[in-house]
Amino acid sequence: MKVSIVAGLILAAGGLFLILRPPHYASQQRVFKFAGVQASVRHERTLPGWVGGTVLGAGVILLAAGLLKRL
């Protein structure tokens, strides 16, 4: 198999996974700091859906290009 076909399959599978089960990450933001006392807020965020869509689209394009070159 060509490298572009395998890479396209991997990217398409990864993009589909990101769309169906998006990963979460934590971000911490300092609210204020005064004389040695500080307060911070921790947010749990989800990876945006467009990231998975972009990866899926790139995988499909790479897969199609690999299959068309094969013909």
Beta strands, then each sheet from edge to edge (+ up, - down):
strand 1: 24-34
strand 2: 37-46
sheet 1: 1+ 2-
end
